[in-house]
Amino acid sequence: MFHNDKGFTLVEILVAALILFATLAVSTLIFHTAARTEDRIAAQAALSTALPNIMELIKNNIMAEQQGGQGQYSNTISYHWRITSREASKNVTSAYDEITGKTVLGNFQLQLNTIRVRLRYQRQAISREISHEYKELSWQREASTGPR
């Protein structure tokens, strides 16, 4: 019998090519999935990091007697918010002024606001949106006491 020991047979080459291409396909799929997961995690981290700062911006808007609004926090994050419910107290005769740090005399009303905010992350082909609802305590000077 004659044996050719100088190379591979066609079947061996085809099996090796099949194994190589299958390995490349699985590796590409794993890499692509990992990249997408990393993008989603980065978007979620950016939204979670921005939320406390956006809540502070909303607090300032509520003190300016706004009921809702929208804004652009960064190049990639925008937000939309509104007060969904408000519970008001009876009149209070004094209140703490956060700006001056002093007690201010006058008629005030404390308000417990339920706020719903929707944050949107948009960068290239990546888009992620989260909603958050929280309560914010604010105070308003009664209109009968004059300007703030």
OpenMM code with the backbone's topology and positions (N, CA, C; nanometers):
from openmm import Vec3, app, unit

residues = "MET PHE HIS ASN ASP LYS GLY PHE THR LEU VAL GLU ILE LEU VAL ALA ALA LEU ILE LEU PHE ALA THR LEU ALA VAL SER THR LEU ILE PHE HIS THR ALA ALA ARG THR GLU ASP ARG ILE ALA ALA GLN ALA ALA LEU SER THR ALA LEU PRO ASN ILE MET GLU LEU ILE LYS ASN ASN ILE MET ALA GLU GLN GLN GLY GLY GLN GLY GLN TYR SER ASN THR ILE SER TYR HIS TRP ARG ILE THR SER ARG GLU ALA SER LYS ASN VAL THR SER ALA TYR ASP GLU ILE THR GLY LYS THR VAL LEU GLY ASN PHE GLN LEU GLN LEU ASN THR ILE ARG VAL ARG LEU ARG TYR GLN ARG GLN ALA ILE SER ARG GLU ILE SER HIS GLU TYR LYS GLU LEU SER TRP GLN ARG GLU ALA SER THR GLY PRO ARG".split()
positions = [
    Vec3(0.0818, -0.1177, 0.0000),
    Vec3(0.0000, 0.0000, 0.0000),
    Vec3(0.0859, 0.1237, 0.0000),
    Vec3(0.0325, 0.2208, -0.0664),
    Vec3(0.1049, 0.3471, -0.0782),
    Vec3(0.0423, 0.4493, 0.0166),
    Vec3(0.1225, 0.5131, 0.1024),
    Vec3(0.0761, 0.6160, 0.1957),
    Vec3(0.1484, 0.7459, 0.1656),
    Vec3(0.0704, 0.8529, 0.1575),
    Vec3(0.1286, 0.9848, 0.1335),
    Vec3(0.1440, 1.0547, 0.2682),
    Vec3(0.2640, 1.0657, 0.3183),
    Vec3(0.2892, 1.1286, 0.4479),
    Vec3(0.3363, 1.2725, 0.4340),
    Vec3(0.3211, 1.3317, 0.3178),
    Vec3(0.3731, 1.4654, 0.2949),
    Vec3(0.2720, 1.5769, 0.3214),
    Vec3(0.1465, 1.5509, 0.3558),
    Vec3(0.0478, 1.6576, 0.3753),
    Vec3(-0.0797, 1.6063, 0.4373),
    Vec3(-0.1783, 1.6938, 0.4385),
    Vec3(-0.3085, 1.6611, 0.4956),
    Vec3(-0.4041, 1.6203, 0.3850),
    Vec3(-0.4999, 1.5401, 0.4212),
    Vec3(-0.6024, 1.5031, 0.3244),
    Vec3(-0.7063, 1.6137, 0.3180),
    Vec3(-0.7888, 1.6099, 0.2171),
    Vec3(-0.8924, 1.7111, 0.1982),
    Vec3(-0.9912, 1.7107, 0.3148),
    Vec3(-1.0254, 1.5949, 0.3641),
    Vec3(-1.1188, 1.5842, 0.4772),
    Vec3(-1.0581, 1.6489, 0.6016),
    Vec3(-0.9323, 1.6257, 0.6271),
    Vec3(-0.8661, 1.6857, 0.7433),
    Vec3(-0.8633, 1.8381, 0.7325),
    Vec3(-0.8391, 1.8896, 0.6145),
    Vec3(-0.8374, 2.0348, 0.5931),
    Vec3(-0.9763, 2.0933, 0.6138),
    Vec3(-1.0791, 2.0265, 0.5621),
    Vec3(-1.2163, 2.0748, 0.5789),
    Vec3(-1.2587, 2.0741, 0.7260),
    Vec3(-1.2242, 1.9698, 0.7989),
    Vec3(-1.2574, 1.9626, 0.9420),
    Vec3(-1.1840, 2.0726, 1.0184),
    Vec3(-1.0575, 2.0938, 0.9880),
    Vec3(-0.9809, 2.1997, 1.0548),
    Vec3(-1.0393, 2.3374, 1.0230),
    Vec3(-1.0792, 2.3606, 0.8972),
    Vec3(-1.1394, 2.4892, 0.8588),
    Vec3(-1.2728, 2.5094, 0.9292),
    Vec3(-1.3517, 2.4037, 0.9392),
    Vec3(-1.4801, 2.4120, 1.0082),
    Vec3(-1.4607, 2.4482, 1.1557),
    Vec3(-1.3669, 2.3855, 1.2202),
    Vec3(-1.3377, 2.4164, 1.3609),
    Vec3(-1.2889, 2.5605, 1.3750),
    Vec3(-1.2027, 2.6049, 1.2856),
    Vec3(-1.1503, 2.7415, 1.2898),
    Vec3(-1.2622, 2.8442, 1.2731),
    Vec3(-1.3482, 2.8251, 1.1730),
    Vec3(-1.4559, 2.9217, 1.1483),
    Vec3(-1.5598, 2.9205, 1.2606),
    Vec3(-1.5883, 2.8042, 1.3166),
    Vec3(-1.6820, 2.7965, 1.4292),
    Vec3(-1.6260, 2.8703, 1.5506),
    Vec3(-1.4969, 2.8533, 1.5749),
    Vec3(-1.4324, 2.9232, 1.6864),
    Vec3(-1.4341, 3.0737, 1.6648),
    Vec3(-1.4067, 3.1186, 1.5433),
    Vec3(-1.4113, 3.2621, 1.5124),
    Vec3(-1.5523, 3.3180, 1.5284),
    Vec3(-1.6519, 3.2428, 1.4842),
    Vec3(-1.7907, 3.2893, 1.4953),
    Vec3(-1.8323, 3.3030, 1.6413),
    Vec3(-1.8006, 3.2043, 1.7224),
    Vec3(-1.8353, 3.2101, 1.8650),
    Vec3(-1.7593, 3.3233, 1.9336),
    Vec3(-1.6325, 3.3403, 1.9019),
    Vec3(-1.5529, 3.4484, 1.9621),
    Vec3(-1.6084, 3.5852, 1.9249),
    Vec3(-1.6475, 3.6024, 1.7999),
    Vec3(-1.7050, 3.7295, 1.7552),
    Vec3(-1.8363, 3.7574, 1.8269),
    Vec3(-1.9186, 3.6555, 1.8415),
    Vec3(-2.0459, 3.6710, 1.9117),
    Vec3(-2.0234, 3.7096, 2.0579),
    Vec3(-1.9305, 3.6450, 2.1230),
    Vec3(-1.8995, 3.6772, 2.2629),
    Vec3(-1.8475, 3.8200, 2.2742),
    Vec3(-1.7589, 3.8603, 2.1854),
    Vec3(-1.7043, 3.9961, 2.1887),
    Vec3(-1.8142, 4.0994, 2.1660),
    Vec3(-1.9013, 4.0747, 2.0678),
    Vec3(-2.0101, 4.1678, 2.0371),
    Vec3(-2.1064, 4.1813, 2.1561),
    Vec3(-2.1410, 4.0702, 2.2185),
    Vec3(-2.2290, 4.0726, 2.3354),
    Vec3(-2.1639, 4.1471, 2.4514),
    Vec3(-2.0367, 4.1251, 2.4730),
    Vec3(-1.9654, 4.1946, 2.5806),
    Vec3(-1.9602, 4.3448, 2.5550),
    Vec3(-1.9391, 4.3849, 2.4309),
    Vec3(-1.9350, 4.5279, 2.3977),
    Vec3(-2.0711, 4.5929, 2.4195),
    Vec3(-2.1794, 4.5253, 2.3801),
    Vec3(-2.3143, 4.5797, 2.4023),
    Vec3(-2.3459, 4.5901, 2.5507),
    Vec3(-2.3066, 4.4896, 2.6268),
    Vec3(-2.3294, 4.4913, 2.7713),
    Vec3(-2.2516, 4.6051, 2.8359),
    Vec3(-2.1296, 4.6260, 2.7919),
    Vec3(-2.0484, 4.7354, 2.8457),
    Vec3(-2.1130, 4.8707, 2.8158),
    Vec3(-2.1677, 4.8879, 2.6966),
    Vec3(-2.2358, 5.0128, 2.6617),
    Vec3(-2.3591, 5.0352, 2.7490),
    Vec3(-2.4358, 4.9283, 2.7726),
    Vec3(-2.5543, 4.9418, 2.8583),
    Vec3(-2.5159, 4.9754, 3.0017),
    Vec3(-2.4099, 4.9152, 3.0510),
    Vec3(-2.3641, 4.9444, 3.1870),
    Vec3(-2.3148, 5.0883, 3.1961),
    Vec3(-2.2430, 5.1356, 3.0955),
    Vec3(-2.1954, 5.2747, 3.0947),
    Vec3(-2.3128, 5.3720, 3.0924),
    Vec3(-2.4160, 5.3408, 3.0152),
    Vec3(-2.5347, 5.4272, 3.0103),
    Vec3(-2.6051, 5.4297, 3.1451),
    Vec3(-2.6214, 5.3132, 3.2068),
    Vec3(-2.6873, 5.3065, 3.3376),
    Vec3(-2.6059, 5.3806, 3.4429),
    Vec3(-2.4747, 5.3672, 3.4396),
    Vec3(-2.3891, 5.4374, 3.5355),
    Vec3(-2.3985, 5.5885, 3.5168),
    Vec3(-2.4013, 5.6342, 3.3923),
    Vec3(-2.4131, 5.7779, 3.3659),
    Vec3(-2.5463, 5.8315, 3.4165),
    Vec3(-2.6546, 5.7573, 3.3941),
    Vec3(-2.7862, 5.8014, 3.4418),
    Vec3(-2.7922, 5.8019, 3.5942),
    Vec3(-2.7387, 5.6988, 3.6568),
    Vec3(-2.7405, 5.6912, 3.8030),
    Vec3(-2.6560, 5.8008, 3.8664),
    Vec3(-2.5462, 5.8354, 3.8034),
    Vec3(-2.4601, 5.9420, 3.8548),
    Vec3(-2.5260, 6.0783, 3.8384),
    Vec3(-2.5991, 6.0978, 3.7302),
    Vec3(-2.6619, 6.2272, 3.7027),
    Vec3(-2.7872, 6.2514, 3.7864),
    Vec3(-2.8539, 6.1456, 3.8312),
    Vec3(-2.9829, 6.1604, 3.8988),
    Vec3(-2.9793, 6.2533, 4.0205),
    Vec3(-2.8852, 6.2408, 4.1152),
    Vec3(-2.8865, 6.3331, 4.2299),
    Vec3(-2.8704, 6.4801, 4.1895),
    Vec3(-2.7882, 6.5075, 4.0906),
    Vec3(-2.7702, 6.6456, 4.0448),
    Vec3(-2.8962, 6.6983, 3.9766),
    Vec3(-2.9617, 6.6133, 3.9000),
    Vec3(-3.0865, 6.6535, 3.8344),
    Vec3(-3.1948, 6.6775, 3.9387),
    Vec3(-3.1974, 6.5960, 4.0439),
    Vec3(-3.2945, 6.6176, 4.1518),
    Vec3(-3.2729, 6.7537, 4.2183),
    Vec3(-3.1496, 6.7950, 4.2313),
    Vec3(-3.1199, 6.9271, 4.2886),
    Vec3(-3.1678, 7.0382, 4.1950),
    Vec3(-3.1490, 7.0210, 4.0647),
    Vec3(-3.1996, 7.1192, 3.9682),
    Vec3(-3.3518, 7.1282, 3.9743),
    Vec3(-3.4167, 7.0139, 3.9882),
    Vec3(-3.5629, 7.0116, 3.9979),
    Vec3(-3.6085, 7.0816, 4.1253),
    Vec3(-3.5363, 7.0605, 4.2339),
    Vec3(-3.5700, 7.1267, 4.3607),
    Vec3(-3.5678, 7.2783, 4.3434),
    Vec3(-3.4676, 7.3294, 4.2751),
    Vec3(-3.4599, 7.4740, 4.2502),
    Vec3(-3.5770, 7.5210, 4.1648),
    Vec3(-3.6175, 7.4407, 4.0674),
    Vec3(-3.7327, 7.4763, 3.9844),
    Vec3(-3.8620, 7.4766, 4.0651),
    Vec3(-3.8748, 7.3823, 4.1576),
    Vec3(-3.9945, 7.3785, 4.2424),
    Vec3(-3.9997, 7.5021, 4.3311),
    Vec3(-3.8852, 7.5430, 4.3844),
    Vec3(-3.8812, 7.6640, 4.4676),
    Vec3(-3.9163, 7.7873, 4.3844),
    Vec3(-3.8963, 7.7806, 4.2540),
    Vec3(-3.9362, 7.8892, 4.1640),
    Vec3(-4.0804, 7.8696, 4.1165),
    Vec3(-4.1524, 7.7804, 4.1842),
    Vec3(-4.2955, 7.7559, 4.1635),
    Vec3(-4.3285, 7.6960, 4.0270),
    Vec3(-4.2399, 7.6155, 3.9736),
    Vec3(-4.2694, 7.5444, 3.8492),
    Vec3(-4.3324, 7.4092, 3.8820),
    Vec3(-4.4206, 7.3629, 3.7955),
    Vec3(-4.4908, 7.2357, 3.8144),
    Vec3(-4.4273, 7.1214, 3.7349),
    Vec3(-4.3415, 7.1553, 3.6414),
    Vec3(-4.2775, 7.0549, 3.5576),
    Vec3(-4.1836, 7.1228, 3.4603),
    Vec3(-4.1123, 7.0416, 3.3874),
    Vec3(-4.0205, 7.0982, 3.2891),
    Vec3(-3.9291, 6.9923, 3.2320),
    Vec3(-3.8339, 7.0394, 3.1561),
    Vec3(-3.7364, 6.9503, 3.0951),
    Vec3(-3.6043, 7.0238, 3.0840),
    Vec3(-3.4990, 6.9475, 3.0616),
    Vec3(-3.3683, 7.0094, 3.0498),
    Vec3(-3.2669, 6.9147, 2.9906),
    Vec3(-3.1528, 6.9691, 2.9612),
    Vec3(-3.0405, 6.8934, 2.9072),
    Vec3(-2.9314, 6.8976, 3.0129),
    Vec3(-2.9028, 6.7828, 3.0759),
    Vec3(-2.8022, 6.7775, 3.1810),
    Vec3(-2.6612, 6.7759, 3.1223),
    Vec3(-2.6421, 6.7016, 3.0150),
    Vec3(-2.5115, 6.6937, 2.9483),
    Vec3(-2.5368, 6.6675, 2.8000),
    Vec3(-2.4301, 6.6448, 2.7267),
    Vec3(-2.4455, 6.6154, 2.5838),
    Vec3(-2.5226, 6.4862, 2.5596),
    Vec3(-2.5184, 6.3954, 2.6561),
    Vec3(-2.5800, 6.2644, 2.6368),
    Vec3(-2.7049, 6.2417, 2.7214),
    Vec3(-2.7312, 6.3272, 2.8205),
    Vec3(-2.8425, 6.3037, 2.9134),
    Vec3(-2.9401, 6.4201, 2.9114),
    Vec3(-3.0663, 6.3881, 2.8871),
    Vec3(-3.1741, 6.4866, 2.8965),
    Vec3(-3.2757, 6.4344, 2.9979),
    Vec3(-3.3604, 6.5248, 3.0481),
    Vec3(-3.4588, 6.4829, 3.1477),
    Vec3(-3.5884, 6.5610, 3.1304),
    Vec3(-3.6951, 6.4996, 3.1773),
    Vec3(-3.8283, 6.5588, 3.1760),
    Vec3(-3.8908, 6.5262, 3.3115),
    Vec3(-3.9482, 6.6255, 3.3777),
    Vec3(-4.0047, 6.6022, 3.5098),
    Vec3(-4.1385, 6.6731, 3.5254),
    Vec3(-4.2167, 6.6232, 3.6222),
    Vec3(-4.3419, 6.6893, 3.6572),
    Vec3(-4.3824, 6.6481, 3.7982),
    Vec3(-4.4579, 6.7350, 3.8628),
    Vec3(-4.5134, 6.7046, 3.9942),
    Vec3(-4.6424, 6.6269, 3.9705),
    Vec3(-4.6505, 6.5069, 4.0265),
    Vec3(-4.7701, 6.4251, 4.0064),
    Vec3(-4.8720, 6.4459, 4.1173),
    Vec3(-4.8280, 6.4829, 4.2366),
    Vec3(-4.9211, 6.5152, 4.3447),
    Vec3(-4.8524, 6.6087, 4.4430),
    Vec3(-4.9348, 6.6823, 4.5159),
    Vec3(-4.8819, 6.7794, 4.6123),
    Vec3(-4.9731, 6.7811, 4.7344),
    Vec3(-4.9119, 6.7646, 4.8519),
    Vec3(-4.9843, 6.7752, 4.9782),
    Vec3(-4.9323, 6.8994, 5.0493),
    Vec3(-5.0233, 6.9878, 5.0884),
    Vec3(-4.9829, 7.1145, 5.1501),
    Vec3(-5.0212, 7.1156, 5.2977),
    Vec3(-4.9387, 7.1820, 5.3772),
    Vec3(-4.9655, 7.1969, 5.5200),
    Vec3(-5.0500, 7.3209, 5.5444),
    Vec3(-5.0873, 7.3376, 5.6701),
    Vec3(-5.1483, 7.4642, 5.7100),
    Vec3(-5.0376, 7.5685, 5.7117),
    Vec3(-5.0755, 7.6931, 5.7252),
    Vec3(-4.9756, 7.8002, 5.7254),
    Vec3(-4.8819, 7.7882, 5.8448),
    Vec3(-4.7564, 7.8166, 5.8206),
    Vec3(-4.6525, 7.8185, 5.9228),
    Vec3(-4.6042, 7.9622, 5.9318),
    Vec3(-4.5721, 8.0104, 6.0532),
    Vec3(-4.5375, 8.1525, 6.0677),
    Vec3(-4.3909, 8.1831, 6.0434),
    Vec3(-4.3042, 8.0844, 6.0350),
    Vec3(-4.1639, 8.1113, 6.0025),
    Vec3(-4.1071, 7.9904, 5.9290),
    Vec3(-3.9958, 8.0129, 5.8624),
    Vec3(-3.9320, 7.9046, 5.7868),
    Vec3(-3.7824, 7.9298, 5.7790),
    Vec3(-3.7083, 7.8254, 5.7535),
    Vec3(-3.5636, 7.8332, 5.7393),
    Vec3(-3.5307, 7.8658, 5.5944),
    Vec3(-3.4510, 7.9699, 5.5744),
    Vec3(-3.4091, 8.0083, 5.4398),
    Vec3(-3.2769, 7.9388, 5.4088),
    Vec3(-3.2782, 7.8502, 5.3107),
    Vec3(-3.1573, 7.7741, 5.2761),
    Vec3(-3.0463, 7.8628, 5.2227),
    Vec3(-3.0818, 7.9717, 5.1594),
    Vec3(-2.9810, 8.0582, 5.0978),
    Vec3(-2.9049, 8.1377, 5.2034),
    Vec3(-2.9778, 8.2014, 5.2948),
    Vec3(-2.9122, 8.2848, 5.3967),
    Vec3(-2.8784, 8.2077, 5.5229),
    Vec3(-2.9472, 8.0968, 5.5475),
    Vec3(-2.9228, 8.0199, 5.6690),
    Vec3(-2.9911, 8.0788, 5.7908),
    Vec3(-3.0857, 8.1677, 5.7706),
    Vec3(-3.1549, 8.2330, 5.8814),
    Vec3(-3.3022, 8.1948, 5.8815),
    Vec3(-3.3666, 8.2221, 5.9939),
    Vec3(-3.5102, 8.2017, 6.0041),
    Vec3(-3.5803, 8.3236, 5.9465),
    Vec3(-3.6772, 8.2995, 5.8602),
    Vec3(-3.7509, 8.4068, 5.7948),
    Vec3(-3.8921, 8.4072, 5.8514),
    Vec3(-3.9376, 8.5247, 5.8970),
    Vec3(-4.0724, 8.5358, 5.9504),
    Vec3(-4.1701, 8.5663, 5.8390),
    Vec3(-4.2894, 8.5127, 5.8497),
    Vec3(-4.3930, 8.5342, 5.7500),
    Vec3(-4.4839, 8.4134, 5.7459),
    Vec3(-4.5786, 8.4138, 5.6567),
    Vec3(-4.6690, 8.3002, 5.6405),
    Vec3(-4.6170, 8.2111, 5.5288),
    Vec3(-4.5905, 8.0884, 5.5638),
    Vec3(-4.5375, 7.9919, 5.4688),
    Vec3(-4.6255, 7.8687, 5.4675),
    Vec3(-4.6129, 7.7947, 5.3621),
    Vec3(-4.6844, 7.6687, 5.3513),
    Vec3(-4.5852, 7.5617, 5.3075),
    Vec3(-4.5772, 7.4543, 5.3846),
    Vec3(-4.4918, 7.3417, 5.3471),
    Vec3(-4.5666, 7.2549, 5.2472),
    Vec3(-4.4931, 7.2027, 5.1507),
    Vec3(-4.5552, 7.1200, 5.0474),
    Vec3(-4.4721, 6.9942, 5.0270),
    Vec3(-4.5406, 6.8816, 5.0308),
    Vec3(-4.4763, 6.7542, 5.0008),
    Vec3(-4.5148, 6.7168, 4.8581),
    Vec3(-4.4178, 6.7248, 4.7692),
    Vec3(-4.4405, 6.7028, 4.6260),
    Vec3(-4.3958, 6.5622, 4.5873),
    Vec3(-4.4785, 6.4938, 4.5121),
    Vec3(-4.4384, 6.3678, 4.4507),
    Vec3(-4.3969, 6.4004, 4.3077),
    Vec3(-4.2730, 6.3680, 4.2755),
    Vec3(-4.2147, 6.4082, 4.1474),
    Vec3(-4.1789, 6.2838, 4.0673),
    Vec3(-4.2143, 6.2870, 3.9408),
    Vec3(-4.1749, 6.1805, 3.8485),
    Vec3(-4.0781, 6.2416, 3.7475),
    Vec3(-3.9604, 6.1821, 3.7386),
    Vec3(-3.8589, 6.2311, 3.6446),
    Vec3(-3.8198, 6.1167, 3.5512),
    Vec3(-3.8040, 6.1505, 3.4246),
    Vec3(-3.7624, 6.0537, 3.3228),
    Vec3(-3.6297, 6.1014, 3.2648),
    Vec3(-3.5279, 6.0195, 3.2762),
    Vec3(-3.3955, 6.0515, 3.2237),
    Vec3(-3.3714, 5.9700, 3.0979),
    Vec3(-3.3090, 6.0338, 3.0006),
    Vec3(-3.2795, 5.9660, 2.8735),
    Vec3(-3.1317, 5.9838, 2.8403),
    Vec3(-3.0666, 5.8717, 2.8125),
    Vec3(-2.9262, 5.8692, 2.7707),
    Vec3(-2.9241, 5.8393, 2.6213),
    Vec3(-2.8605, 5.9244, 2.5446),
    Vec3(-2.8530, 5.9049, 2.3989),
    Vec3(-2.7110, 5.9352, 2.3526),
    Vec3(-2.6436, 5.8334, 2.3007),
    Vec3(-2.5093, 5.8514, 2.2462),
    Vec3(-2.4925, 5.7568, 2.1290),
    Vec3(-2.4736, 5.8127, 2.0125),
    Vec3(-2.4616, 5.7354, 1.8890),
    Vec3(-2.5807, 5.6407, 1.8772),
    Vec3(-2.5589, 5.5118, 1.8697),
    Vec3(-2.6691, 5.4161, 1.8538),
    Vec3(-2.7210, 5.3640, 1.9876),
    Vec3(-2.6668, 5.4148, 2.0974),
    Vec3(-2.7046, 5.3662, 2.2295),
    Vec3(-2.8092, 5.4591, 2.2889),
    Vec3(-2.9202, 5.4014, 2.3303),
    Vec3(-3.0271, 5.4790, 2.3918),
    Vec3(-3.0784, 5.4029, 2.5131),
    Vec3(-3.0910, 5.4739, 2.6242),
    Vec3(-3.1402, 5.4117, 2.7479),
    Vec3(-3.2254, 5.5140, 2.8193),
    Vec3(-3.3350, 5.4698, 2.8792),
    Vec3(-3.4253, 5.5600, 2.9483),
    Vec3(-3.4660, 5.4974, 3.0812),
    Vec3(-3.4659, 5.5791, 3.1873),
    Vec3(-3.5129, 5.5323, 3.3173),
    Vec3(-3.6111, 5.6339, 3.3732),
    Vec3(-3.7018, 5.5855, 3.4565),
    Vec3(-3.7962, 5.6721, 3.5265),
    Vec3(-3.7729, 5.6568, 3.6755),
    Vec3(-3.7940, 5.7655, 3.7480),
    Vec3(-3.7740, 5.7638, 3.8923),
    Vec3(-3.8813, 5.8513, 3.9557),
    Vec3(-3.9371, 5.8054, 4.0655),
    Vec3(-4.0366, 5.8841, 4.1373),
    Vec3(-3.9879, 5.9019, 4.2801),
    Vec3(-3.9994, 6.0235, 4.3317),
    Vec3(-3.9535, 6.0524, 4.4671),
    Vec3(-4.0358, 6.1661, 4.5251),
    Vec3(-4.0156, 6.1906, 4.6536),
    Vec3(-4.0867, 6.2985, 4.7220),
    Vec3(-3.9871, 6.4079, 4.7583),
    Vec3(-4.0311, 6.5312, 4.7448),
    Vec3(-3.9471, 6.6489, 4.7727),
    Vec3(-4.0282, 6.7446, 4.8593),
    Vec3(-3.9706, 6.7854, 4.9713),
    Vec3(-4.0354, 6.8813, 5.0600),
    Vec3(-3.9912, 7.0215, 5.0208),
    Vec3(-4.0882, 7.1100, 5.0023),
    Vec3(-4.0564, 7.2485, 4.9676),
    Vec3(-4.1469, 7.3404, 5.0482),
    Vec3(-4.1174, 7.4670, 5.0428),
    Vec3(-4.2029, 7.5650, 5.1100),
    Vec3(-4.2254, 7.6813, 5.0161),
    Vec3(-4.3417, 7.7418, 5.0309),
    Vec3(-4.3784, 7.8568, 4.9492),
    Vec3(-4.4318, 7.9653, 5.0415),
    Vec3(-4.3909, 8.0870, 5.0150),
    Vec3(-4.4444, 8.2004, 5.0900),
    Vec3(-4.5845, 8.2283, 5.0376),
    Vec3(-4.6762, 8.2524, 5.1284),
    Vec3(-4.8133, 8.2834, 5.0889),
    Vec3(-4.8163, 8.4148, 5.0128),
    Vec3(-4.9009, 8.4241, 4.9131),
    Vec3(-4.9089, 8.5431, 4.8277),
    Vec3(-4.9493, 8.6666, 4.9062),
    Vec3(-5.0236, 8.6496, 5.0163),
    Vec3(-5.0709, 8.7653, 5.0926),
    Vec3(-4.9605, 8.8342, 5.1710),
    Vec3(-4.8440, 8.7704, 5.1883),
    Vec3(-4.7361, 8.8294, 5.2674),
    Vec3(-4.6416, 8.9135, 5.1838),
    Vec3(-4.6608, 8.9177, 5.0537),
    Vec3(-4.5729, 8.9987, 4.9699),
    Vec3(-4.4653, 8.9154, 4.9058),
    Vec3(-4.3719, 8.9819, 4.8362),
    Vec3(-4.2668, 8.9082, 4.7647),
    Vec3(-4.1667, 8.8460, 4.8600),
    Vec3(-4.0973, 8.7486, 4.8110),
    Vec3(-3.9934, 8.6805, 4.8898),
    Vec3(-3.8779, 8.7708, 4.9198),
] * unit.nanometer
topology = app.Topology()
chain = topology.addChain("A")
for resn in residues:
    res = topology.addResidue(resn, chain)
    for name in ("N", "CA", "C"):
        topology.addAtom(name, app.Element.getBySymbol(name[0]), res)
